[in-house]
């Protein structure tokens, strides 16, 4: 499992590999000392950190944490999230229809939205199965669904246009 942790201009790649945690490819001595509902105390490379959740985040806003008393805005993205951002939607032409594309090969499981629906950025359009996991494809922007080019049960290839927005 691989995560990208961003705070301001800084980014750390955190990876869980076997029974080890790696940050930016280097092993980290990691231990959870105490965990509460909105707080955690952990030890990283023999240094103790107190993390308090000030505000829970979402895809848009990120999380506001207090780390050893200092507040920070943090965004957590998985490799799948980054791939979805990169390939999930693009403008076909300036001012024209926007295309939502398959980020990877998979199988369409369920259509959540319909042609004619008005959607907001981040709204779920459909569910698809890829890499033995069910995933959600979300709208890359605000608009109205012009066309849905797939149906449940369809196999799709990476880059295939699934939905068109206008």
C-alpha angles and dihedrals in degrees: 000000000000128000133182113214115197129189117169107311094340124096128184125190110217120192131183108210120175103312095334136090118219126193114197087346096305123113115251127204098232132180132163105222100179135357128196133173095273102009142058134190115204142168120229118182091339094309119114120224128191112205122189122184107231095173129005113230141212137197091293107040111028125214128297110218134178107219113190088337096311118110121229135175108229131187121196120201130177122215088258091053091052092047091049090051091049099045106016099092142002138169113260090200137347109282092359136101118317118222125219107206134195108264091207140355113290151124125276108237105174140357111225099177130047136214109279095027117134108229136190129218109280095021114138113252102174145345121239136177119232132157089007091299131104111236136183123233110212132197114267091211148352119292148096123289107250097177142357108206099189139055134203111289095030117132111223134195128222110279095017112143109247105167135016121209128194 
